[in-house]
Amino acid sequence: MEKVTLNVEGMSCNHCVKAIEGSVGALNGISSVKVNLKASTVDVEFSPQKLSLDKIKEEIEEQGYDVK
């Protein structure tokens, strides 16, 4: 498993948390997803053999947020 912390702009409420945690958490290879609104970060633990970091970033961006 690999752990990364992504800086994500545009998150402001619990709807944002649920949108990201729900969509990213549904991806095959995700072990855990935790959004921190105050820090504007998303902590992700995933299996790089099953899922690329780019795909995770793409999924967050498809929800309407900017990954920096």
All heavy atoms as a GROMACS GRO file, in nm:
protein
  512
    1MET      N    1   0.084  -0.119   0.000
    1MET     CA    2   0.000   0.000   0.000
    1MET      C    3   0.088   0.125   0.000
    1MET      O    4   0.193   0.127   0.061
    1MET     CB    5  -0.090   0.003   0.123
    1MET     CG    6  -0.203  -0.096   0.120
    1MET     SD    7  -0.323  -0.052  -0.006
    1MET     CE    8  -0.418  -0.200  -0.011
    2GLU      N    9   0.039   0.225  -0.068
    2GLU     CA   10   0.108   0.354  -0.074
    2GLU      C   11   0.016   0.459  -0.014
    2GLU      O   12  -0.105   0.455  -0.034
    2GLU     CB   13   0.139   0.389  -0.220
    2GLU     CG   14   0.224   0.512  -0.236
    2GLU     CD   15   0.266   0.535  -0.382
    2GLU    OE1   16   0.287   0.437  -0.454
    2GLU    OE2   17   0.275   0.651  -0.420
    3LYS      N   18   0.074   0.550   0.062
    3LYS     CA   19  -0.003   0.660   0.123
    3LYS      C   20   0.043   0.792   0.063
    3LYS      O   21   0.162   0.816   0.050
    3LYS     CB   22   0.018   0.665   0.274
    3LYS     CG   23  -0.040   0.548   0.349
    3LYS     CD   24  -0.019   0.563   0.497
    3LYS     CE   25  -0.073   0.443   0.571
    3LYS     NZ   26  -0.055   0.455   0.716
    4VAL      N   27  -0.055   0.876   0.023
    4VAL     CA   28  -0.024   1.009  -0.029
    4VAL      C   29  -0.120   1.110   0.031
    4VAL      O   30  -0.232   1.076   0.068
    4VAL     CB   31  -0.032   1.016  -0.183
    4VAL    CG1   32   0.074   0.930  -0.248
    4VAL    CG2   33  -0.169   0.980  -0.233
    5THR      N   34  -0.073   1.233   0.040
    5THR     CA   35  -0.159   1.344   0.080
    5THR      C   36  -0.166   1.441  -0.036
    5THR      O   37  -0.062   1.492  -0.081
    5THR     CB   38  -0.104   1.414   0.206
    5THR    OG1   39  -0.101   1.319   0.313
    5THR    CG2   40  -0.192   1.531   0.246
    6LEU      N   41  -0.286   1.463  -0.086
    6LEU     CA   42  -0.307   1.553  -0.198
    6LEU      C   43  -0.362   1.686  -0.150
    6LEU      O   44  -0.449   1.690  -0.063
    6LEU     CB   45  -0.406   1.491  -0.297
    6LEU     CG   46  -0.368   1.354  -0.354
    6LEU    CD1   47  -0.486   1.296  -0.431
    6LEU    CD2   48  -0.247   1.366  -0.443
    7ASN      N   49  -0.312   1.796  -0.207
    7ASN     CA   50  -0.367   1.928  -0.180
    7ASN      C   51  -0.480   1.951  -0.279
    7ASN      O   52  -0.459   1.945  -0.400
    7ASN     CB   53  -0.260   2.036  -0.195
    7ASN     CG   54  -0.153   2.023  -0.089
    7ASN    OD1   55  -0.183   2.010   0.028
    7ASN    ND2   56  -0.028   2.026  -0.130
    8VAL      N   57  -0.601   1.976  -0.225
    8VAL     CA   58  -0.719   1.990  -0.310
    8VAL      C   59  -0.788   2.121  -0.280
    8VAL      O   60  -0.821   2.151  -0.165
    8VAL     CB   61  -0.816   1.871  -0.287
    8VAL    CG1   62  -0.939   1.885  -0.375
    8VAL    CG2   63  -0.747   1.739  -0.314
    9GLU      N   64  -0.810   2.201  -0.385
    9GLU     CA   65  -0.878   2.330  -0.370
    9GLU      C   66  -1.023   2.319  -0.409
    9GLU      O   67  -1.059   2.240  -0.496
    9GLU     CB   68  -0.809   2.436  -0.457
    9GLU     CG   69  -0.669   2.468  -0.411
    9GLU     CD   70  -0.605   2.577  -0.494
    9GLU    OE1   71  -0.665   2.621  -0.594
    9GLU    OE2   72  -0.492   2.618  -0.460
   10GLY      N   73  -1.108   2.397  -0.342
   10GLY     CA   74  -1.249   2.403  -0.376
   10GLY      C   75  -1.340   2.330  -0.279
   10GLY      O   76  -1.461   2.336  -0.293
   11MET      N   77  -1.283   2.261  -0.181
   11MET     CA   78  -1.365   2.189  -0.083
   11MET      C   79  -1.407   2.287   0.027
   11MET      O   80  -1.323   2.360   0.078
   11MET     CB   81  -1.286   2.074  -0.020
   11MET     CG   82  -1.233   1.974  -0.118
   11MET     SD   83  -1.146   1.835  -0.038
   11MET     CE   84  -1.015   1.918   0.051
   12SER      N   85  -1.537   2.285   0.060
   12SER     CA   86  -1.582   2.382   0.160
   12SER      C   87  -1.684   2.329   0.260
   12SER      O   88  -1.715   2.397   0.357
   12SER     CB   89  -1.641   2.504   0.089
   12SER     OG   90  -1.753   2.464   0.012
   13CYS      N   91  -1.741   2.209   0.236
   13CYS     CA   92  -1.848   2.164   0.324
   13CYS      C   93  -1.854   2.012   0.329
   13CYS      O   94  -1.776   1.943   0.262
   13CYS     CB   95  -1.982   2.218   0.273
   13CYS     SG   96  -2.024   2.156   0.109
   14ASN      N   97  -1.947   1.960   0.406
   14ASN     CA   98  -1.961   1.815   0.420
   14ASN      C   99  -2.001   1.747   0.290
   14ASN      O  100  -1.968   1.631   0.267
   14ASN     CB  101  -2.061   1.780   0.531
   14ASN     CG  102  -2.000   1.793   0.669
   14ASN    OD1  103  -1.878   1.783   0.684
   14ASN    ND2  104  -2.082   1.818   0.768
   15HIS      N  105  -2.073   1.819   0.204
   15HIS     CA  106  -2.106   1.762   0.073
   15HIS      C  107  -1.977   1.733  -0.004
   15HIS      O  108  -1.966   1.630  -0.071
   15HIS     CB  109  -2.195   1.857  -0.008
   15HIS     CG  110  -2.213   1.812  -0.149
   15HIS    ND1  111  -2.294   1.705  -0.183
   15HIS    CD2  112  -2.157   1.855  -0.264
   15HIS    CE1  113  -2.288   1.687  -0.313
   15HIS    NE2  114  -2.206   1.776  -0.365
   16CYS      N  115  -1.881   1.824   0.004
   16CYS     CA  116  -1.752   1.804  -0.063
   16CYS      C  117  -1.682   1.680  -0.009
   16CYS      O  118  -1.628   1.600  -0.085
   16CYS     CB  119  -1.661   1.926  -0.042
   16CYS     SG  120  -1.730   2.082  -0.099
   17VAL      N  121  -1.683   1.665   0.122
   17VAL     CA  122  -1.621   1.549   0.186
   17VAL      C  123  -1.685   1.420   0.135
   17VAL      O  124  -1.616   1.327   0.093
   17VAL     CB  125  -1.633   1.557   0.340
   17VAL    CG1  126  -1.585   1.429   0.405
   17VAL    CG2  127  -1.557   1.678   0.393
   18LYS      N  128  -1.819   1.415   0.136
   18LYS     CA  129  -1.889   1.295   0.093
   18LYS      C  130  -1.868   1.266  -0.055
   18LYS      O  131  -1.853   1.150  -0.095
   18LYS     CB  132  -2.038   1.307   0.125
   18LYS     CG  133  -2.066   1.301   0.273
   18LYS     CD  134  -2.213   1.318   0.304
   18LYS     CE  135  -2.234   1.317   0.454
   18LYS     NZ  136  -2.370   1.348   0.492
   19ALA      N  137  -1.864   1.371  -0.137
   19ALA     CA  138  -1.843   1.352  -0.281
   19ALA      C  139  -1.707   1.290  -0.309
   19ALA      O  140  -1.695   1.194  -0.386
   19ALA     CB  141  -1.856   1.486  -0.353
   20ILE      N  142  -1.604   1.343  -0.246
   20ILE     CA  143  -1.468   1.292  -0.270
   20ILE      C  144  -1.449   1.154  -0.205
   20ILE      O  145  -1.401   1.061  -0.270
   20ILE     CB  146  -1.362   1.392  -0.220
   20ILE    CG1  147  -1.365   1.516  -0.310
   20ILE    CG2  148  -1.223   1.328  -0.220
   20ILE    CD1  149  -1.275   1.628  -0.264
   21GLU      N  150  -1.485   1.141  -0.079
   21GLU     CA  151  -1.466   1.013  -0.012
   21GLU      C  152  -1.548   0.903  -0.078
   21GLU      O  153  -1.502   0.789  -0.090
   21GLU     CB  154  -1.498   1.024   0.137
   21GLU     CG  155  -1.395   1.105   0.213
   21GLU     CD  156  -1.421   1.115   0.363
   21GLU    OE1  157  -1.528   1.072   0.409
   21GLU    OE2  158  -1.332   1.167   0.434
   22GLY      N  159  -1.666   0.937  -0.126
   22GLY     CA  160  -1.751   0.837  -0.191
   22GLY      C  161  -1.698   0.795  -0.326
   22GLY      O  162  -1.688   0.676  -0.356
   23SER      N  163  -1.661   0.892  -0.410
   23SER     CA  164  -1.616   0.859  -0.546
   23SER      C  165  -1.478   0.794  -0.546
   23SER      O  166  -1.455   0.695  -0.614
   23SER     CB  167  -1.618   0.982  -0.636
   23SER     OG  168  -1.523   1.077  -0.593
   24VAL      N  169  -1.386   0.849  -0.469
   24VAL     CA  170  -1.251   0.792  -0.464
   24VAL      C  171  -1.254   0.658  -0.391
   24VAL      O  172  -1.189   0.562  -0.432
   24VAL     CB  173  -1.151   0.890  -0.398
   24VAL    CG1  174  -1.014   0.824  -0.379
   24VAL    CG2  175  -1.136   1.016  -0.483
   25GLY      N  176  -1.332   0.650  -0.285
   25GLY     CA  177  -1.341   0.526  -0.208
   25GLY      C  178  -1.398   0.410  -0.288
   25GLY      O  179  -1.372   0.294  -0.257
   26ALA      N  180  -1.474   0.440  -0.393
   26ALA     CA  181  -1.534   0.336  -0.476
   26ALA      C  182  -1.436   0.278  -0.580
   26ALA      O  183  -1.465   0.176  -0.642
   26ALA     CB  184  -1.657   0.391  -0.547
   27LEU      N  185  -1.322   0.344  -0.598
   27LEU     CA  186  -1.224   0.296  -0.696
   27LEU      C  187  -1.159   0.166  -0.649
   27LEU      O  188  -1.129   0.151  -0.530
   27LEU     CB  189  -1.116   0.401  -0.720
   27LEU     CG  190  -1.159   0.533  -0.784
   27LEU    CD1  191  -1.044   0.631  -0.783
   27LEU    CD2  192  -1.209   0.509  -0.926
   28ASN      N  193  -1.136   0.075  -0.742
   28ASN     CA  194  -1.069  -0.051  -0.710
   28ASN      C  195  -0.923  -0.025  -0.674
   28ASN      O  196  -0.851   0.039  -0.751
   28ASN     CB  197  -1.078  -0.147  -0.829
   28ASN     CG  198  -1.022  -0.282  -0.797
   28ASN    OD1  199  -1.026  -0.328  -0.683
   28ASN    ND2  200  -0.968  -0.348  -0.897
   29GLY      N  201  -0.882  -0.069  -0.556
   29GLY     CA  202  -0.744  -0.049  -0.512
   29GLY      C  203  -0.731   0.051  -0.399
   29GLY      O  204  -0.623   0.067  -0.342
   30ILE      N  205  -0.840   0.119  -0.363
   30ILE     CA  206  -0.838   0.217  -0.254
   30ILE      C  207  -0.855   0.144  -0.121
   30ILE      O  208  -0.946   0.064  -0.104
   30ILE     CB  209  -0.949   0.322  -0.270
   30ILE    CG1  210  -0.924   0.409  -0.393
   30ILE    CG2  211  -0.962   0.408  -0.144
   30ILE    CD1  212  -0.808   0.506  -0.381
   31SER      N  213  -0.767   0.175  -0.026
   31SER     CA  214  -0.778   0.117   0.108
   31SER      C  215  -0.848   0.214   0.201
   31SER      O  216  -0.933   0.175   0.281
   31SER     CB  217  -0.639   0.085   0.161
   31SER     OG  218  -0.647   0.037   0.292
   32SER      N  219  -0.812   0.344   0.191
   32SER     CA  220  -0.879   0.445   0.273
   32SER      C  221  -0.868   0.583   0.209
   32SER      O  222  -0.774   0.610   0.134
   32SER     CB  223  -0.819   0.450   0.414
   32SER     OG  224  -0.687   0.500   0.410
   33VAL      N  225  -0.968   0.668   0.240
   33VAL     CA  226  -0.972   0.806   0.192
   33VAL      C  227  -1.019   0.892   0.307
   33VAL      O  228  -1.122   0.862   0.369
   33VAL     CB  229  -1.071   0.825   0.075
   33VAL    CG1  230  -1.068   0.968   0.024
   33VAL    CG2  231  -1.046   0.728  -0.036
   34LYS      N  232  -0.946   0.998   0.337
   34LYS     CA  233  -0.987   1.088   0.445
   34LYS      C  234  -0.966   1.233   0.401
   34LYS      O  235  -0.855   1.274   0.369
   34LYS     CB  236  -0.903   1.059   0.572
   34LYS     CG  237  -0.941   1.143   0.690
   34LYS     CD  238  -1.080   1.109   0.740
   34LYS     CE  239  -1.113   1.192   0.864
   34LYS     NZ  240  -1.255   1.207   0.884
   35VAL      N  241  -1.075   1.309   0.399
   35VAL     CA  242  -1.070   1.450   0.361
   35VAL      C  243  -1.053   1.536   0.486
   35VAL      O  244  -1.119   1.513   0.587
   35VAL     CB  245  -1.199   1.492   0.288
   35VAL    CG1  246  -1.201   1.642   0.262
   35VAL    CG2  247  -1.213   1.416   0.157
   36ASN      N  248  -0.963   1.634   0.479
   36ASN     CA  249  -0.946   1.732   0.586
   36ASN      C  250  -0.979   1.869   0.528
   36ASN      O  251  -0.899   1.927   0.454
   36ASN     CB  252  -0.801   1.728   0.638
   36ASN     CG  253  -0.779   1.823   0.755
   36ASN    OD1  254  -0.839   1.930   0.762
   36ASN    ND2  255  -0.692   1.784   0.845
   37LEU      N  256  -1.100   1.918   0.559
   37LEU     CA  257  -1.144   2.046   0.503
   37LEU      C  258  -1.055   2.163   0.545
   37LEU      O  259  -1.021   2.248   0.463
   37LEU     CB  260  -1.288   2.077   0.544
   37LEU     CG  261  -1.399   2.003   0.471
   37LEU    CD1  262  -1.534   2.043   0.530
   37LEU    CD2  263  -1.396   2.032   0.323
   38LYS      N  264  -1.019   2.168   0.673
   38LYS     CA  265  -0.940   2.281   0.724
   38LYS      C  266  -0.804   2.291   0.654
   38LYS      O  267  -0.757   2.400   0.625
   38LYS     CB  268  -0.920   2.270   0.875
   38LYS     CG  269  -1.045   2.299   0.953
   38LYS     CD  270  -1.018   2.299   1.102
   38LYS     CE  271  -1.146   2.328   1.180
   38LYS     NZ  272  -1.123   2.330   1.324
   39ALA      N  273  -0.742   2.177   0.630
   39ALA     CA  274  -0.609   2.176   0.568
   39ALA      C  275  -0.617   2.170   0.415
   39ALA      O  276  -0.515   2.182   0.348
   39ALA     CB  277  -0.529   2.057   0.619
   40SER      N  278  -0.738   2.152   0.360
   40SER     CA  279  -0.758   2.136   0.216
   40SER      C  280  -0.674   2.020   0.160
   40SER      O  281  -0.608   2.033   0.057
   40SER     CB  282  -0.726   2.265   0.140
   40SER     OG  283  -0.814   2.366   0.177
   41THR      N  284  -0.678   1.908   0.232
   41THR     CA  285  -0.603   1.790   0.188
   41THR      C  286  -0.692   1.667   0.183
   41THR      O  287  -0.797   1.662   0.248
   41THR     CB  288  -0.485   1.760   0.283
   41THR    OG1  289  -0.535   1.735   0.415
   41THR    CG2  290  -0.383   1.873   0.285
   42VAL      N  291  -0.646   1.571   0.105
   42VAL     CA  292  -0.710   1.440   0.099
   42VAL      C  293  -0.600   1.336   0.118
   42VAL      O  294  -0.505   1.331   0.039
   42VAL     CB  295  -0.781   1.417  -0.037
   42VAL    CG1  296  -0.843   1.278  -0.042
   42VAL    CG2  297  -0.888   1.524  -0.060
   43ASP      N  298  -0.612   1.257   0.224
   43ASP     CA  299  -0.517   1.148   0.249
   43ASP      C  300  -0.573   1.022   0.185
   43ASP      O  301  -0.688   0.984   0.211
   43ASP     CB  302  -0.500   1.124   0.400
   43ASP     CG  303  -0.435   1.243   0.469
   43ASP    OD1  304  -0.344   1.303   0.410
   43ASP    OD2  305  -0.477   1.275   0.582
   44VAL      N  306  -0.492   0.958   0.103
   44VAL     CA  307  -0.535   0.839   0.031
   44VAL      C  308  -0.434   0.727   0.054
   44VAL      O  309  -0.314   0.748   0.046
   44VAL     CB  310  -0.546   0.866  -0.121
   44VAL    CG1  311  -0.597   0.744  -0.194
   44VAL    CG2  312  -0.636   0.985  -0.148
   45GLU      N  313  -0.486   0.608   0.083
   45GLU     CA  314  -0.403   0.489   0.090
   45GLU      C  315  -0.454   0.394  -0.018
   45GLU      O  316  -0.573   0.364  -0.024
   45GLU     CB  317  -0.414   0.423   0.227
   45GLU     CG  318  -0.318   0.308   0.245
   45GLU     CD  319  -0.317   0.252   0.387
   45GLU    OE1  320  -0.381   0.311   0.476
   45GLU    OE2  321  -0.253   0.149   0.407
   46PHE      N  322  -0.363   0.352  -0.107
   46PHE     CA  323  -0.406   0.273  -0.221
   46PHE      C  324  -0.298   0.173  -0.263
   46PHE      O  325  -0.183   0.183  -0.222
   46PHE     CB  326  -0.441   0.364  -0.339
   46PHE     CG  327  -0.323   0.436  -0.399
   46PHE    CD1  328  -0.266   0.393  -0.518
   46PHE    CD2  329  -0.269   0.548  -0.337
   46PHE    CE1  330  -0.158   0.458  -0.574
   46PHE    CE2  331  -0.161   0.615  -0.392
   46PHE     CZ  332  -0.105   0.570  -0.512
   47SER      N  333  -0.340   0.079  -0.346
   47SER     CA  334  -0.249  -0.021  -0.401
   47SER      C  335  -0.203   0.025  -0.539
   47SER      O  336  -0.283   0.027  -0.633
   47SER     CB  337  -0.320  -0.156  -0.413
   47SER     OG  338  -0.238  -0.248  -0.482
   48PRO      N  339  -0.075   0.063  -0.554
   48PRO     CA  340  -0.028   0.112  -0.685
   48PRO      C  341  -0.029   0.003  -0.793
   48PRO      O  342  -0.025   0.035  -0.911
   48PRO     CB  343   0.114   0.162  -0.656
   48PRO     CG  344   0.152   0.106  -0.525
   48PRO     CD  345   0.026   0.071  -0.451
   49GLN      N  346  -0.040  -0.123  -0.754
   49GLN     CA  347  -0.051  -0.230  -0.852
   49GLN      C  348  -0.189  -0.232  -0.918
   49GLN      O  349  -0.204  -0.280  -1.030
   49GLN     CB  350  -0.025  -0.368  -0.787
   49GLN     CG  351   0.117  -0.390  -0.740
   49GLN     CD  352   0.147  -0.327  -0.605
   49GLN    OE1  353   0.056  -0.292  -0.531
   49GLN    NE2  354   0.275  -0.311  -0.574
   50LYS      N  355  -0.289  -0.181  -0.848
   50LYS     CA  356  -0.426  -0.181  -0.899
   50LYS      C  357  -0.472  -0.046  -0.952
   50LYS      O  358  -0.565  -0.040  -1.032
   50LYS     CB  359  -0.522  -0.226  -0.788
   50LYS     CG  360  -0.503  -0.366  -0.740
   50LYS     CD  361  -0.603  -0.400  -0.634
   50LYS     CE  362  -0.585  -0.542  -0.583
   50LYS     NZ  363  -0.679  -0.572  -0.474
   51LEU      N  364  -0.410   0.062  -0.904
   51LEU     CA  365  -0.462   0.196  -0.932
   51LEU      C  366  -0.349   0.297  -0.936
   51LEU      O  367  -0.261   0.296  -0.850
   51LEU     CB  368  -0.561   0.233  -0.820
   51LEU     CG  369  -0.637   0.363  -0.829
   51LEU    CD1  370  -0.731   0.362  -0.949
   51LEU    CD2  371  -0.717   0.384  -0.702
   52SER      N  372  -0.352   0.386  -1.035
   52SER     CA  373  -0.248   0.489  -1.045
   52SER      C  374  -0.290   0.615  -0.969
   52SER      O  375  -0.409   0.643  -0.951
   52SER     CB  376  -0.223   0.525  -1.191
   52SER     OG  377  -0.332   0.597  -1.244
   53LEU      N  378  -0.190   0.690  -0.926
   53LEU     CA  379  -0.215   0.817  -0.858
   53LEU      C  380  -0.287   0.913  -0.952
   53LEU      O  381  -0.374   0.989  -0.911
   53LEU     CB  382  -0.084   0.876  -0.807
   53LEU     CG  383  -0.094   1.007  -0.728
   53LEU    CD1  384  -0.187   0.993  -0.609
   53LEU    CD2  385   0.044   1.052  -0.684
   54ASP      N  386  -0.251   0.909  -1.080
   54ASP     CA  387  -0.317   0.996  -1.178
   54ASP      C  388  -0.467   0.969  -1.185
   54ASP      O  389  -0.547   1.061  -1.201
   54ASP     CB  390  -0.254   0.979  -1.316
   54ASP     CG  391  -0.118   1.045  -1.327
   54ASP    OD1  392  -0.087   1.135  -1.244
   54ASP    OD2  393  -0.042   1.009  -1.417
   55LYS      N  394  -0.507   0.842  -1.176
   55LYS     CA  395  -0.649   0.808  -1.180
   55LYS      C  396  -0.722   0.863  -1.057
   55LYS      O  397  -0.836   0.910  -1.067
   55LYS     CB  398  -0.666   0.656  -1.190
   55LYS     CG  399  -0.810   0.610  -1.190
   55LYS     CD  400  -0.888   0.664  -1.307
   55LYS     CE  401  -1.033   0.616  -1.302
   55LYS     NZ  402  -1.121   0.698  -1.385
   56ILE      N  403  -0.656   0.860  -0.943
   56ILE     CA  404  -0.716   0.916  -0.821
   56ILE      C  405  -0.735   1.067  -0.837
   56ILE      O  406  -0.842   1.121  -0.807
   56ILE     CB  407  -0.627   0.885  -0.698
   56ILE    CG1  408  -0.622   0.733  -0.674
   56ILE    CG2  409  -0.679   0.958  -0.574
   56ILE    CD1  410  -0.518   0.690  -0.574
   57LYS      N  411  -0.632   1.134  -0.887
   57LYS     CA  412  -0.642   1.279  -0.910
   57LYS      C  413  -0.753   1.311  -1.009
   57LYS      O  414  -0.830   1.405  -0.990
   57LYS     CB  415  -0.509   1.334  -0.960
   57LYS     CG  416  -0.398   1.332  -0.857
   57LYS     CD  417  -0.268   1.384  -0.917
   57LYS     CE  418  -0.156   1.384  -0.815
   57LYS     NZ  419  -0.029   1.431  -0.877
   58GLU      N  420  -0.761   1.231  -1.115
   58GLU     CA  421  -0.863   1.251  -1.217
   58GLU      C  422  -1.003   1.237  -1.157
   58GLU      O  423  -1.093   1.315  -1.188
   58GLU     CB  424  -0.841   1.147  -1.327
   58GLU     CG  425  -0.933   1.158  -1.445
   58GLU     CD  426  -0.904   1.048  -1.547
   58GLU    OE1  427  -0.790   1.046  -1.599
   58GLU    OE2  428  -0.993   0.966  -1.571
   59GLU      N  429  -1.021   1.140  -1.070
   59GLU     CA  430  -1.152   1.118  -1.006
   59GLU      C  431  -1.191   1.238  -0.920
   59GLU      O  432  -1.306   1.281  -0.921
   59GLU     CB  433  -1.148   0.991  -0.921
   59GLU     CG  434  -1.281   0.952  -0.862
   59GLU     CD  435  -1.385   0.912  -0.965
   59GLU    OE1  436  -1.350   0.857  -1.071
   59GLU    OE2  437  -1.504   0.936  -0.939
   60ILE      N  438  -1.096   1.295  -0.847
   60ILE     CA  439  -1.124   1.414  -0.765
   60ILE      C  440  -1.159   1.532  -0.854
   60ILE      O  441  -1.255   1.606  -0.827
   60ILE     CB  442  -1.003   1.446  -0.674
   60ILE    CG1  443  -0.986   1.334  -0.569
   60ILE    CG2  444  -1.021   1.582  -0.606
   60ILE    CD1  445  -0.857   1.345  -0.489
   61GLU      N  446  -1.085   1.549  -0.962
   61GLU     CA  447  -1.112   1.661  -1.054
   61GLU      C  448  -1.247   1.645  -1.122
   61GLU      O  449  -1.315   1.745  -1.148
   61GLU     CB  450  -0.998   1.673  -1.155
   61GLU     CG  451  -0.872   1.727  -1.088
   61GLU     CD  452  -0.749   1.728  -1.178
   61GLU    OE1  453  -0.751   1.666  -1.287
   61GLU    OE2  454  -0.650   1.792  -1.137
   62GLU      N  455  -1.289   1.522  -1.149
   62GLU     CA  456  -1.421   1.498  -1.209
   62GLU      C  457  -1.533   1.539  -1.114
   62GLU      O  458  -1.645   1.568  -1.159
   62GLU     CB  459  -1.436   1.351  -1.250
   62GLU     CG  460  -1.360   1.317  -1.375
   62GLU     CD  461  -1.374   1.170  -1.415
   62GLU    OE1  462  -1.453   1.096  -1.352
   62GLU    OE2  463  -1.303   1.131  -1.509
   63GLN      N  464  -1.506   1.542  -0.984
   63GLN     CA  465  -1.605   1.587  -0.886
   63GLN      C  466  -1.611   1.739  -0.877
   63GLN      O  467  -1.693   1.795  -0.805
   63GLN     CB  468  -1.573   1.528  -0.747
   63GLN     CG  469  -1.582   1.377  -0.742
   63GLN     CD  470  -1.721   1.327  -0.776
   63GLN    OE1  471  -1.821   1.380  -0.729
   63GLN    NE2  472  -1.727   1.225  -0.860
   64GLY      N  473  -1.519   1.809  -0.949
   64GLY     CA  474  -1.524   1.955  -0.956
   64GLY      C  475  -1.421   2.025  -0.869
   64GLY      O  476  -1.434   2.145  -0.843
   65TYR      N  477  -1.318   1.954  -0.825
   65TYR     CA  478  -1.217   2.013  -0.738
   65TYR      C  479  -1.082   2.016  -0.810
   65TYR      O  480  -1.060   1.939  -0.904
   65TYR     CB  481  -1.207   1.934  -0.607
   65TYR     CG  482  -1.342   1.918  -0.541
   65TYR    CD1  483  -1.415   1.801  -0.554
   65TYR    CD2  484  -1.398   2.023  -0.470
   65TYR    CE1  485  -1.539   1.787  -0.498
   65TYR    CE2  486  -1.523   2.011  -0.413
   65TYR     CZ  487  -1.594   1.894  -0.427
   65TYR     OH  488  -1.718   1.882  -0.372
   66ASP      N  489  -0.993   2.103  -0.766
   66ASP     CA  490  -0.861   2.116  -0.825
   66ASP      C  491  -0.756   2.049  -0.738
   66ASP      O  492  -0.742   2.085  -0.621
   66ASP     CB  493  -0.824   2.264  -0.844
   66ASP     CG  494  -0.910   2.334  -0.946
   66ASP    OD1  495  -0.946   2.269  -1.047
   66ASP    OD2  496  -0.944   2.452  -0.926
   67VAL      N  497  -0.683   1.955  -0.796
   67VAL     CA  498  -0.574   1.889  -0.726
   67VAL      C  499  -0.445   1.963  -0.759
   67VAL      O  500  -0.412   1.982  -0.876
   67VAL     CB  501  -0.562   1.741  -0.766
   67VAL    CG1  502  -0.446   1.674  -0.692
   67VAL    CG2  503  -0.692   1.668  -0.740
   68LYS      N  504  -0.374   2.007  -0.656
   68LYS     CA  505  -0.250   2.083  -0.676
   68LYS      C  506  -0.129   1.999  -0.647
   68LYS      O  507  -0.129   1.913  -0.565
   68LYS     CB  508  -0.248   2.208  -0.588
   68LYS     CG  509  -0.362   2.303  -0.617
   68LYS     CD  510  -0.350   2.357  -0.757
   68LYS     CE  511  -0.467   2.445  -0.794
   68LYS     NZ  512  -0.476   2.479  -0.931
   0.00000   0.00000   0.00000
